[in-house]
Amino acid sequence: MSSPEIRAALDTSVVMRLLTGQPLHLATIARRYMAEAEQAGAKVFVSNLVVLEAYFACQHHYGMAKDAVITGLQQLLSMPTFVLHPQLLPLLATEGLATAKPGFLDRLIHAEATTAHLPLVTFEKAAARLPHTQLLKAKDC
């Protein structure tokens, strides 16, 4: 049995319509596209960059709380039609992610580095708490 076809990669504007339902006419078109993909047995790819852009846009443009955005992303992207970074859904399910230090952005960057079998190098003290992370320290010059 062959793997389902990955039909397309969604951009942030489509993910935002699926997440927020706004504006209604564009959300309806986005939902119809997803229903057609699902009916055809096809998949759609959503990159981490699109997820992060949607995460910040929901907060900035729609005034949504971080925890609400995380829950919405988790619910939406759990649909079997989506193809995602393998660590994204487990990360979105992290308890307390909305207030965690390091936050969602740093944890997703770390997940990508981990998947690539690379250590993460950072100046961010909170991110340095994650495994396989090297903290660069600013020295007095």
TIKOLVO-293006 format. One line per field, with one value per atom (N, C-alpha, C, CB): residue number from 0; x, y, z; atom name; residue in one letter. Coordinates in steps of 0.1 Angstrom, whole numbers, plus 5000, padded with zeros to 4 digits. Glycine has a CB too. Layout:
n <- (NUM,...) $
x <- (X,...) $
y <- (Y,...) $
z <- (Z,...) $
atom <- (CA,...) $
res <- (a,...) $
This chain:
n <- (0,0,0,0,1,1,1,1,2,2,2,2,3,3,3,3,4,4,4,4,5,5,5,5,6,6,6,6,7,7,7,7,8,8,8,8,9,9,9,9,10,10,10,10,11,11,11,11,12,12,12,12,13,13,13,13,14,14,14,14,15,15,15,15,16,16,16,16,17,17,17,17,18,18,18,18,19,19,19,19,20,20,20,20,21,21,21,21,22,22,22,22,23,23,23,23,24,24,24,24,25,25,25,25,26,26,26,26,27,27,27,27,28,28,28,28,29,29,29,29,30,30,30,30,31,31,31,31,32,32,32,32,33,33,33,33,34,34,34,34,35,35,35,35,36,36,36,36,37,37,37,37,38,38,38,38,39,39,39,39,40,40,40,40,41,41,41,41,42,42,42,42,43,43,43,43,44,44,44,44,45,45,45,45,46,46,46,46,47,47,47,47,48,48,48,48,49,49,49,49,50,50,50,50,51,51,51,51,52,52,52,52,53,53,53,53,54,54,54,54,55,55,55,55,56,56,56,56,57,57,57,57,58,58,58,58,59,59,59,59,60,60,60,60,61,61,61,61,62,62,62,62,63,63,63,63,64,64,64,64,65,65,65,65,66,66,66,66,67,67,67,67,68,68,68,68,69,69,69,69,70,70,70,70,71,71,71,71,72,72,72,72,73,73,73,73,74,74,74,74,75,75,75,75,76,76,76,76,77,77,77,77,78,78,78,78,79,79,79,79,80,80,80,80,81,81,81,81,82,82,82,82,83,83,83,83,84,84,84,84,85,85,85,85,86,86,86,86,87,87,87,87,88,88,88,88,89,89,89,89,90,90,90,90,91,91,91,91,92,92,92,92,93,93,93,93,94,94,94,94,95,95,95,95,96,96,96,96,97,97,97,97,98,98,98,98,99,99,99,99,100,100,100,100,101,101,101,101,102,102,102,102,103,103,103,103,104,104,104,104,105,105,105,105,106,106,106,106,107,107,107,107,108,108,108,108,109,109,109,109,110,110,110,110,111,111,111,111,112,112,112,112,113,113,113,113,114,114,114,114,115,115,115,115,116,116,116,116,117,117,117,117,118,118,118,118,119,119,119,119,120,120,120,120,121,121,121,121,122,122,122,122,123,123,123,123,124,124,124,124,125,125,125,125,126,126,126,126,127,127,127,127,128,128,128,128,129,129,129,129,130,130,130,130,131,131,131,131,132,132,132,132,133,133,133,133,134,134,134,134,135,135,135,135,136,136,136,136,137,137,137,137,138,138,138,138,139,139,139,139,140,140,140,140) $
x <- (5009,5000,5009,4990,5006,5014,5010,5014,5019,5016,5006,5028,4998,4989,4997,4979,4992,4998,4998,4991,5009,5010,5006,5024,4994,4989,4995,4974,4998,5002,5008,4990,5014,5018,5009,5034,5003,4994,5003,4984,4998,5005,4997,5006,5003,4997,4983,5006,4980,4967,4956,4966,4959,4949,4948,4953,4959,4958,4951,4973,4953,4946,4931,4951,4927,4912,4906,4909,4914,4910,4909,4919,4919,4919,4909,4933,4907,4898,4884,4905,4883,4870,4867,4859,4877,4875,4884,4878,4880,4866,4859,4866,4846,4838,4839,4824,4839,4839,4852,4836,4863,4876,4878,4888,4872,4873,4865,4867,4853,4845,4853,4832,4860,4868,4879,4874,4886,4897,4892,4904,4880,4874,4870,4862,4865,4861,4874,4854,4884,4897,4902,4908,4901,4905,4896,4906,4883,4874,4877,4859,4880,4883,4896,4884,4906,4918,4916,4929,4908,4905,4898,4897,4888,4879,4888,4868,4898,4907,4918,4913,4918,4928,4942,4929,4942,4955,4958,4954,4971,4976,4980,4987,4981,4986,4997,4975,5008,5019,5017,5032,5021,5021,5035,5009,5043,5056,5056,5065,5067,5068,5068,5081,5073,5073,5058,5081,5050,5036,5029,5029,5032,5026,5030,5030,5043,5047,5041,5062,5040,5034,5020,5036,5013,4999,4997,4992,5007,5007,5008,5019,5017,5019,5007,5032,5003,4992,4979,4990,4976,4964,4964,4962,4976,4977,4977,4990,4985,4986,4974,4998,4969,4958,4944,4959,4943,4930,4928,4927,4939,4939,4937,4928,4940,4938,4949,4938,4946,4955,4964,4948,4976,4986,4980,4999,4974,4968,4957,4964,4949,4938,4944,4929,4955,4961,4967,4971,4974,4980,4970,4988,4959,4948,4942,4937,4940,4934,4943,4931,4956,4966,4966,4980,4966,4966,4954,4967,4942,4930,4930,4918,4933,4933,4943,4936,4955,4966,4966,4979,4958,4956,4948,4949,4942,4934,4944,4926,4939,4948,4952,4942,4946,4950,4963,4938,4967,4979,4992,4978,5003,5016,5024,5022,5031,5037,5051,5029,5059,5071,5067,5079,5075,5070,5070,5080,5077,5076,5066,5090,5059,5050,5038,5045,5031,5019,5023,5011,5033,5037,5041,5048,5047,5051,5039,5060,5029,5017,5009,5008,5011,5004,5011,5003,5023,5030,5022,5044,5020,5013,5020,5011,5012,5017,5026,5026,5025,5033,5031,5030,5019,5017,5025,5002,5029,5037,5051,5029,5054,5067,5079,5067,5090,5102,5112,5107,5118,5116,5102,5126,5098,5085,5083,5080,5072,5068,5078,5054,5082,5091,5104,5093,5110,5123,5123,5129,5112,5110,5109,5098,5102,5101,5114,5090,5121,5135,5144,5141,5143,5150,5146,5148,5133,5128,5134,5113,5135,5141,5155,5139,5163,5177,5179,5183,5170,5171,5168,5161,5158,5155,5166,5142,5174,5186,5198,5188,5196,5207,5219,5213,5214,5224,5221,5223,5232,5230,5225,5243,5217,5212,5222,5198,5226,5236,5228,5248,5228,5219,5226,5206,5221,5224,5213,5227,5201,5189,5191,5177,5192,5193,5182,5195,5170,5158,5160,5145,5164,5165,5176,5168,5186,5198,5193,5208,5181,5176,5173,5164,5171,5167,5180,5161,5178,5189,5196,5185,5209,5217,5218,5213,5218,5219,5231,5206,5238,5250,5247,5262,5249,5247,5260,5243,5260,5271,5270,5271,5281,5281,5288,5287,5282,5288,5299,5277,5310,5322,5325,5334,5329,5333,5345,5338,5343,5353,5363,5347) $
y <- (4988,5000,5012,5000,5022,5034,5045,5039,5054,5065,5075,5072,5082,5092,5103,5098,5108,5119,5132,5122,5139,5152,5162,5156,5167,5175,5189,5177,5195,5209,5213,5219,5224,5230,5242,5234,5243,5254,5266,5250,5278,5290,5295,5301,5305,5310,5315,5320,5321,5327,5317,5335,5305,5294,5288,5283,5286,5281,5290,5278,5303,5313,5312,5327,5310,5309,5297,5309,5286,5274,5275,5262,5282,5284,5294,5289,5305,5316,5316,5329,5310,5311,5324,5307,5333,5347,5350,5357,5358,5361,5349,5372,5348,5336,5331,5340,5340,5335,5328,5346,5333,5326,5314,5336,5314,5302,5291,5305,5294,5284,5278,5290,5286,5281,5272,5293,5276,5268,5255,5276,5255,5242,5233,5245,5239,5231,5225,5240,5232,5227,5215,5238,5216,5206,5193,5211,5196,5185,5177,5190,5184,5178,5170,5188,5175,5168,5155,5177,5156,5145,5134,5149,5139,5130,5122,5137,5129,5123,5114,5134,5114,5107,5113,5093,5126,5134,5140,5144,5144,5151,5165,5143,5174,5187,5190,5198,5196,5199,5213,5198,5214,5226,5227,5228,5237,5239,5245,5248,5243,5249,5265,5245,5270,5285,5290,5289,5283,5286,5285,5277,5275,5273,5284,5259,5288,5299,5312,5300,5315,5327,5328,5328,5317,5316,5318,5303,5313,5314,5329,5306,5336,5350,5359,5355,5355,5363,5362,5359,5351,5349,5358,5334,5359,5367,5382,5363,5386,5400,5405,5402,5399,5404,5401,5399,5389,5385,5386,5371,5390,5391,5378,5401,5367,5354,5352,5343,5346,5342,5330,5338,5330,5319,5305,5320,5303,5289,5286,5288,5296,5294,5291,5306,5298,5295,5281,5306,5278,5265,5254,5263,5255,5245,5245,5249,5256,5257,5250,5271,5253,5247,5232,5252,5227,5213,5206,5211,5212,5206,5206,5214,5217,5217,5208,5232,5208,5201,5186,5207,5182,5168,5160,5166,5168,5161,5153,5172,5141,5132,5137,5119,5147,5152,5160,5161,5165,5173,5164,5182,5169,5164,5175,5159,5171,5181,5176,5184,5185,5181,5170,5193,5159,5148,5152,5137,5163,5166,5178,5171,5183,5194,5191,5199,5180,5177,5173,5166,5165,5163,5176,5153,5185,5197,5206,5205,5206,5214,5208,5214,5195,5189,5191,5174,5197,5200,5208,5207,5202,5209,5222,5200,5233,5246,5253,5244,5249,5254,5269,5247,5274,5289,5297,5291,5292,5300,5294,5301,5284,5277,5285,5263,5283,5290,5278,5300,5276,5283,5281,5278,5290,5290,5281,5304,5282,5274,5276,5278,5289,5292,5285,5307,5287,5281,5266,5286,5260,5246,5240,5242,5247,5242,5243,5250,5254,5255,5243,5269,5240,5229,5216,5229,5214,5202,5200,5202,5210,5209,5205,5222,5211,5208,5194,5218,5189,5176,5166,5173,5169,5160,5159,5165,5170,5170,5164,5185,5160,5154,5164,5142,5177,5188,5194,5198,5198,5206,5220,5206,5225,5239,5248,5241,5259,5269,5281,5271,5287,5299,5308,5294,5320,5330,5330,5344,5324,5324,5314,5320,5320,5311,5302,5320,5306,5296,5285,5304,5288,5277,5267,5283,5272,5264,5253,5272,5254,5243,5230,5248,5231,5220,5211,5224,5198,5189,5192,5174,5189,5190,5205,5181,5214,5228,5234,5235,5242,5249,5264,5247,5269,5283,5291,5286,5301,5309,5321,5315,5324,5334,5346,5329,5358,5370,5373,5382,5375,5378,5393,5370,5398,5413,5415,5417,5424,5427,5438,5430) $
z <- (5000,5000,5000,5012,4991,4990,5000,4976,5003,5012,5005,5017,5013,5006,5000,5016,4989,4982,4991,4969,4992,4998,4987,5005,4988,4977,4976,4979,4988,4989,5002,4985,5003,5016,5018,5016,5030,5033,5038,5043,5034,5039,5051,5028,5057,5070,5068,5076,5057,5054,5055,5041,5050,5050,5064,5040,5070,5084,5093,5089,5091,5100,5097,5096,5085,5082,5089,5067,5089,5095,5110,5091,5116,5130,5135,5134,5129,5134,5128,5131,5116,5110,5104,5119,5103,5099,5087,5110,5078,5075,5070,5064,5072,5070,5056,5074,5046,5032,5029,5022,5034,5032,5040,5035,5052,5061,5054,5075,5048,5041,5029,5036,5022,5011,5016,5002,5027,5032,5038,5044,5044,5049,5038,5058,5027,5015,5009,5005,5008,5003,5011,5002,5024,5033,5032,5048,5031,5029,5016,5030,5006,4993,4994,4982,5000,5002,5010,5009,5021,5029,5022,5042,5014,5006,4996,4999,4990,4980,4987,4972,5000,5007,5006,5001,5003,5002,5015,4990,5016,5028,5024,5035,5034,5032,5042,5032,5038,5047,5053,5039,5066,5073,5080,5084,5076,5081,5095,5072,5102,5115,5114,5122,5104,5102,5101,5089,5093,5092,5106,5082,5113,5127,5136,5133,5136,5144,5140,5144,5127,5122,5127,5107,5126,5130,5145,5126,5152,5167,5171,5173,5165,5168,5162,5163,5150,5144,5152,5130,5157,5165,5178,5169,5184,5196,5192,5203,5182,5179,5172,5170,5162,5153,5159,5139,5166,5171,5186,5166,5193,5207,5215,5211,5209,5215,5226,5205,5237,5247,5242,5260,5246,5242,5244,5250,5255,5258,5248,5272,5245,5235,5221,5234,5217,5204,5204,5201,5214,5215,5214,5228,5221,5221,5207,5231,5201,5187,5177,5183,5178,5169,5171,5171,5183,5186,5181,5201,5183,5178,5162,5183,5156,5141,5135,5137,5140,5134,5137,5137,5146,5150,5139,5163,5130,5119,5111,5111,5107,5100,5086,5098,5081,5068,5068,5062,5079,5080,5081,5092,5075,5076,5083,5062,5094,5103,5107,5115,5113,5119,5130,5125,5131,5140,5155,5138,5159,5173,5176,5177,5166,5168,5177,5154,5174,5182,5196,5175,5198,5212,5220,5213,5213,5219,5222,5209,5213,5216,5227,5203,5230,5241,5255,5238,5255,5267,5277,5264,5289,5299,5303,5311,5304,5308,5297,5320,5285,5274,5272,5261,5275,5273,5282,5275,5294,5303,5305,5316,5298,5300,5297,5293,5303,5300,5298,5311,5287,5274,5269,5264,5260,5255,5242,5252,5236,5224,5213,5219,5210,5199,5201,5198,5213,5216,5216,5229,5221,5221,5207,5230,5198,5184,5177,5177,5179,5173,5178,5177,5191,5197,5191,5212,5189,5183,5169,5182,5161,5148,5148,5140,5158,5159,5163,5170,5173,5177,5166,5189,5158,5147,5137,5139,5136,5127,5134,5122,5146,5154,5156,5147,5159,5161,5175,5150,5182,5194,5190,5203,5199,5198,5205,5203,5198,5204,5206,5195,5218,5221,5231,5226,5231,5242,5252,5236,5249,5257,5269,5249,5281,5293,5295,5305,5292,5293,5284,5291,5271,5261,5265,5247,5272,5276,5286,5282,5291,5300,5293,5308,5280,5272,5269,5258,5268,5266,5253,5266,5252,5240,5235,5229,5245,5242,5248,5247,5240,5245,5246,5235,5258,5261,5258,5276,5249,5247,5257,5232,5264,5274,5269,5287,5271,5267,5277,5266,5273,5282,5281,5278,5292,5292,5282,5306,5273,5263,5267,5250) $
atom <- (N,CA,C,CB,N,CA,C,CB,N,CA,C,CB,N,CA,C,CB,N,CA,C,CB,N,CA,C,CB,N,CA,C,CB,N,CA,C,CB,N,CA,C,CB,N,CA,C,CB,N,CA,C,CB,N,CA,C,CB,N,CA,C,CB,N,CA,C,CB,N,CA,C,CB,N,CA,C,CB,N,CA,C,CB,N,CA,C,CB,N,CA,C,CB,N,CA,C,CB,N,CA,C,CB,N,CA,C,CB,N,CA,C,CB,N,CA,C,CB,N,CA,C,CB,N,CA,C,CB,N,CA,C,CB,N,CA,C,CB,N,CA,C,CB,N,CA,C,CB,N,CA,C,CB,N,CA,C,CB,N,CA,C,CB,N,CA,C,CB,N,CA,C,CB,N,CA,C,CB,N,CA,C,CB,N,CA,C,CB,N,CA,C,CB,N,CA,C,CB,N,CA,C,CB,N,CA,C,CB,N,CA,C,CB,N,CA,C,CB,N,CA,C,CB,N,CA,C,CB,N,CA,C,CB,N,CA,C,CB,N,CA,C,CB,N,CA,C,CB,N,CA,C,CB,N,CA,C,CB,N,CA,C,CB,N,CA,C,CB,N,CA,C,CB,N,CA,C,CB,N,CA,C,CB,N,CA,C,CB,N,CA,C,CB,N,CA,C,CB,N,CA,C,CB,N,CA,C,CB,N,CA,C,CB,N,CA,C,CB,N,CA,C,CB,N,CA,C,CB,N,CA,C,CB,N,CA,C,CB,N,CA,C,CB,N,CA,C,CB,N,CA,C,CB,N,CA,C,CB,N,CA,C,CB,N,CA,C,CB,N,CA,C,CB,N,CA,C,CB,N,CA,C,CB,N,CA,C,CB,N,CA,C,CB,N,CA,C,CB,N,CA,C,CB,N,CA,C,CB,N,CA,C,CB,N,CA,C,CB,N,CA,C,CB,N,CA,C,CB,N,CA,C,CB,N,CA,C,CB,N,CA,C,CB,N,CA,C,CB,N,CA,C,CB,N,CA,C,CB,N,CA,C,CB,N,CA,C,CB,N,CA,C,CB,N,CA,C,CB,N,CA,C,CB,N,CA,C,CB,N,CA,C,CB,N,CA,C,CB,N,CA,C,CB,N,CA,C,CB,N,CA,C,CB,N,CA,C,CB,N,CA,C,CB,N,CA,C,CB,N,CA,C,CB,N,CA,C,CB,N,CA,C,CB,N,CA,C,CB,N,CA,C,CB,N,CA,C,CB,N,CA,C,CB,N,CA,C,CB,N,CA,C,CB,N,CA,C,CB,N,CA,C,CB,N,CA,C,CB,N,CA,C,CB,N,CA,C,CB,N,CA,C,CB,N,CA,C,CB,N,CA,C,CB,N,CA,C,CB,N,CA,C,CB,N,CA,C,CB,N,CA,C,CB,N,CA,C,CB,N,CA,C,CB,N,CA,C,CB,N,CA,C,CB,N,CA,C,CB,N,CA,C,CB,N,CA,C,CB,N,CA,C,CB,N,CA,C,CB,N,CA,C,CB,N,CA,C,CB,N,CA,C,CB,N,CA,C,CB,N,CA,C,CB) $
res <- (m,m,m,m,s,s,s,s,s,s,s,s,p,p,p,p,e,e,e,e,i,i,i,i,r,r,r,r,a,a,a,a,a,a,a,a,l,l,l,l,d,d,d,d,t,t,t,t,s,s,s,s,v,v,v,v,v,v,v,v,m,m,m,m,r,r,r,r,l,l,l,l,l,l,l,l,t,t,t,t,g,g,g,g,q,q,q,q,p,p,p,p,l,l,l,l,h,h,h,h,l,l,l,l,a,a,a,a,t,t,t,t,i,i,i,i,a,a,a,a,r,r,r,r,r,r,r,r,y,y,y,y,m,m,m,m,a,a,a,a,e,e,e,e,a,a,a,a,e,e,e,e,q,q,q,q,a,a,a,a,g,g,g,g,a,a,a,a,k,k,k,k,v,v,v,v,f,f,f,f,v,v,v,v,s,s,s,s,n,n,n,n,l,l,l,l,v,v,v,v,v,v,v,v,l,l,l,l,e,e,e,e,a,a,a,a,y,y,y,y,f,f,f,f,a,a,a,a,c,c,c,c,q,q,q,q,h,h,h,h,h,h,h,h,y,y,y,y,g,g,g,g,m,m,m,m,a,a,a,a,k,k,k,k,d,d,d,d,a,a,a,a,v,v,v,v,i,i,i,i,t,t,t,t,g,g,g,g,l,l,l,l,q,q,q,q,q,q,q,q,l,l,l,l,l,l,l,l,s,s,s,s,m,m,m,m,p,p,p,p,t,t,t,t,f,f,f,f,v,v,v,v,l,l,l,l,h,h,h,h,p,p,p,p,q,q,q,q,l,l,l,l,l,l,l,l,p,p,p,p,l,l,l,l,l,l,l,l,a,a,a,a,t,t,t,t,e,e,e,e,g,g,g,g,l,l,l,l,a,a,a,a,t,t,t,t,a,a,a,a,k,k,k,k,p,p,p,p,g,g,g,g,f,f,f,f,l,l,l,l,d,d,d,d,r,r,r,r,l,l,l,l,i,i,i,i,h,h,h,h,a,a,a,a,e,e,e,e,a,a,a,a,t,t,t,t,t,t,t,t,a,a,a,a,h,h,h,h,l,l,l,l,p,p,p,p,l,l,l,l,v,v,v,v,t,t,t,t,f,f,f,f,e,e,e,e,k,k,k,k,a,a,a,a,a,a,a,a,a,a,a,a,r,r,r,r,l,l,l,l,p,p,p,p,h,h,h,h,t,t,t,t,q,q,q,q,l,l,l,l,l,l,l,l,k,k,k,k,a,a,a,a,k,k,k,k,d,d,d,d,c,c,c,c) $
